[in-house]
Amino acid sequence: MTGATLWAYLTKRYLMTLTQVLAAILVVVFLVDFTEYARRAGGIEGYTTLSGMYFSAMRLPFITMLIWPMVTLFAAMAALYGLNRRSELVIARASGLSAWQFLAPVCVAAFLVGAASVAVLNPISAYCIEQVKALEATFRGYGAPGSEGPDRPWLSQTTDEGVTIIGAGQTANRGMLLGDAVFLRFDNEGTLIARYDARSATLSEGAWILNDVRKTGKGSQAEQLTTFSIKSELRPEFVEERFADHLTIPVYELPQKIAVANALGIPAYRFAMHFHSLIALPALMMAMTLVAATVTLRYSRMGQLTSMILGGILAGFLLYVALIVFTAFGNVGFVAPVVAAWVPVVLALFFGVTFLLYTEDG
């Protein structure tokens, strides 16, 4: 009974602290994201304050998934520090409990929160991001902030009319809807015929339907068109794999998307990296909890609050940087996605377990 009571108490304290830390960070993130979005999109036709608030609110599930490791670190540090300050961990030690026994409830809670986030929050995040992208693609016009740059995806199609190069500032509806779209049409000799800049473009059966189009022909002035269609023989699944954002694909659908992309000969590194990162998230959150324990438990013995807390933040930051670096490597295939996803987790677990073994068990 005592063990069950202790588990329930420690789990409750940790989850309450985790909720408070997450709420505080999300409030700050919402305000910063809304302000930045208003700065970038404030001059675009159709943008309102309410739409900006809606976009920022819809991005919160995705941001939550992104910041979970650091939130876990700070929450575990705060929860264990609170137990130390009230001498509750000292009493637990005096009763014969080891560090591993009173860390077990916190680690298990962190793991279960991560698993629940992957199973429930990730599909919600994917849906919300998809909705935001769809709205952006319809109301943002060509030349909108962020529509140009090296990250713009491009695709080539060939028909009996020639070759068309397609680019998009935003993508939605699994790549079937393009925002700030650019279509460069070439004849069979490779000569540029015309450029079409469209507010949005939708792939229908056998054609791309462009809306609010500015046509620029060779040696002629720009012409504004309400709609325009360009013949296409592209298969929807090919366009989806090329243009779809991996962040809009729920974890349950990622294995199938990876298989389809591989079958079509399209690199699926981003999809695979995203999938393995989600699978590794519960273990990463548990590892961050162990890193937090290396700070707070040592403080209970030495009383060096400032240096220990800064050390924990530094360790967590370095691990988070390693996570970002390995993710970048995995996204381009420089490192196998499964390796890139799990190496930071293994490093964090190794650091936490080794340090605790050294300090607790000698």
DALIN-V426189 format. One record per residue. N is the residue number from 0. D_CENTER is the distance of its C-alpha to the mean C-alpha in Angstrom with 1 decimal. Layout:
n | d_center
N | D_CENTER
N | D_CENTER
//
This chain:
n | d_center
0 | 41.2
1 | 40.5
2 | 37.6
3 | 36.1
4 | 36.6
5 | 35.0
6 | 31.9
7 | 31.6
8 | 32.3
9 | 29.8
10 | 27.1
11 | 27.8
12 | 27.8
13 | 24.5
14 | 22.8
15 | 24.5
16 | 23.4
17 | 19.7
18 | 19.9
19 | 21.6
20 | 19.3
21 | 16.2
22 | 18.2
23 | 19.5
24 | 16.2
25 | 14.8
26 | 18.1
27 | 17.8
28 | 14.3
29 | 15.6
30 | 18.7
31 | 17.2
32 | 14.7
33 | 17.7
34 | 20.0
35 | 18.1
36 | 17.6
37 | 21.2
38 | 22.3
39 | 20.7
40 | 21.5
41 | 24.6
42 | 27.0
43 | 25.8
44 | 28.0
45 | 26.8
46 | 24.5
47 | 25.6
48 | 24.6
49 | 23.9
50 | 21.6
51 | 19.7
52 | 19.5
53 | 18.5
54 | 15.5
55 | 14.4
56 | 15.1
57 | 13.2
58 | 10.0
59 | 10.6
60 | 9.4
61 | 5.7
62 | 6.7
63 | 8.6
64 | 6.3
65 | 5.0
66 | 8.7
67 | 10.4
68 | 12.1
69 | 13.7
70 | 14.6
71 | 16.2
72 | 18.1
73 | 19.5
74 | 20.4
75 | 22.2
76 | 24.0
77 | 25.1
78 | 26.2
79 | 28.2
80 | 29.6
81 | 30.9
82 | 32.5
83 | 34.1
84 | 35.4
85 | 37.2
86 | 38.5
87 | 37.1
88 | 35.8
89 | 39.2
90 | 40.9
91 | 38.7
92 | 39.7
93 | 43.3
94 | 43.3
95 | 42.5
96 | 38.8
97 | 36.8
98 | 33.5
99 | 32.0
100 | 33.4
101 | 32.0
102 | 28.6
103 | 28.3
104 | 27.6
105 | 24.8
106 | 23.2
107 | 23.6
108 | 22.2
109 | 19.0
110 | 18.7
111 | 19.4
112 | 16.9
113 | 14.2
114 | 15.8
115 | 16.1
116 | 12.5
117 | 11.7
118 | 14.8
119 | 14.7
120 | 11.7
121 | 9.3
122 | 12.0
123 | 12.3
124 | 8.8
125 | 9.3
126 | 12.7
127 | 12.1
128 | 9.9
129 | 12.7
130 | 15.3
131 | 14.2
132 | 14.2
133 | 17.5
134 | 19.1
135 | 18.1
136 | 19.6
137 | 22.8
138 | 23.6
139 | 22.5
140 | 25.4
141 | 25.8
142 | 25.5
143 | 22.9
144 | 20.9
145 | 18.2
146 | 19.7
147 | 21.2
148 | 20.1
149 | 19.4
150 | 16.0
151 | 18.0
152 | 18.3
153 | 22.0
154 | 24.0
155 | 27.7
156 | 30.1
157 | 33.8
158 | 36.4
159 | 40.2
160 | 39.6
161 | 37.9
162 | 34.5
163 | 31.7
164 | 28.6
165 | 25.7
166 | 22.9
167 | 20.4
168 | 18.7
169 | 16.5
170 | 16.1
171 | 16.1
172 | 17.8
173 | 16.5
174 | 18.0
175 | 21.3
176 | 21.0
177 | 20.7
178 | 20.8
179 | 22.8
180 | 24.1
181 | 26.5
182 | 29.1
183 | 31.5
184 | 34.5
185 | 36.9
186 | 40.2
187 | 41.3
188 | 42.7
189 | 39.3
190 | 40.4
191 | 38.0
192 | 39.2
193 | 36.9
194 | 33.6
195 | 31.9
196 | 29.4
197 | 28.1
198 | 26.2
199 | 24.8
200 | 25.7
201 | 25.6
202 | 26.5
203 | 29.5
204 | 32.0
205 | 33.4
206 | 32.2
207 | 29.6
208 | 30.5
209 | 29.9
210 | 30.2
211 | 31.5
212 | 32.3
213 | 33.8
214 | 35.9
215 | 37.1
216 | 39.8
217 | 41.5
218 | 44.3
219 | 43.8
220 | 42.3
221 | 39.0
222 | 39.4
223 | 37.4
224 | 36.9
225 | 35.7
226 | 34.6
227 | 34.9
228 | 34.3
229 | 33.7
230 | 34.7
231 | 32.1
232 | 32.4
233 | 28.8
234 | 27.7
235 | 24.9
236 | 23.1
237 | 23.3
238 | 21.9
239 | 19.0
240 | 18.1
241 | 18.6
242 | 16.9
243 | 14.3
244 | 10.6
245 | 9.0
246 | 6.2
247 | 9.5
248 | 11.0
249 | 11.6
250 | 12.0
251 | 15.7
252 | 15.9
253 | 14.1
254 | 17.3
255 | 19.4
256 | 17.3
257 | 17.5
258 | 21.2
259 | 21.9
260 | 20.3
261 | 22.4
262 | 25.4
263 | 25.1
264 | 24.9
265 | 21.5
266 | 19.3
267 | 16.5
268 | 14.9
269 | 11.4
270 | 11.7
271 | 13.4
272 | 11.1
273 | 8.2
274 | 11.0
275 | 12.6
276 | 9.7
277 | 9.6
278 | 13.4
279 | 13.7
280 | 11.7
281 | 15.1
282 | 17.1
283 | 14.9
284 | 15.4
285 | 19.0
286 | 19.3
287 | 18.2
288 | 20.8
289 | 23.4
290 | 22.6
291 | 23.2
292 | 26.4
293 | 27.7
294 | 27.9
295 | 29.2
296 | 31.8
297 | 33.2
298 | 33.6
299 | 35.7
300 | 38.2
301 | 38.3
302 | 37.5
303 | 35.6
304 | 32.9
305 | 31.7
306 | 31.6
307 | 29.9
308 | 27.2
309 | 26.5
310 | 26.6
311 | 24.0
312 | 21.6
313 | 22.3
314 | 21.8
315 | 18.4
316 | 17.4
317 | 18.8
318 | 17.0
319 | 13.6
320 | 14.8
321 | 15.8
322 | 12.5
323 | 11.0
324 | 14.3
325 | 14.4
326 | 10.9
327 | 12.5
328 | 15.6
329 | 14.2
330 | 12.6
331 | 16.1
332 | 18.1
333 | 19.8
334 | 19.1
335 | 18.9
336 | 15.3
337 | 16.8
338 | 18.4
339 | 15.5
340 | 13.4
341 | 16.5
342 | 18.3
343 | 16.5
344 | 17.0
345 | 20.6
346 | 21.2
347 | 20.1
348 | 22.3
349 | 25.1
350 | 25.2
351 | 25.2
352 | 27.7
353 | 29.9
354 | 30.1
355 | 31.0
356 | 33.5
357 | 35.1
358 | 35.4
359 | 36.2
360 | 38.2
361 | 39.6
//
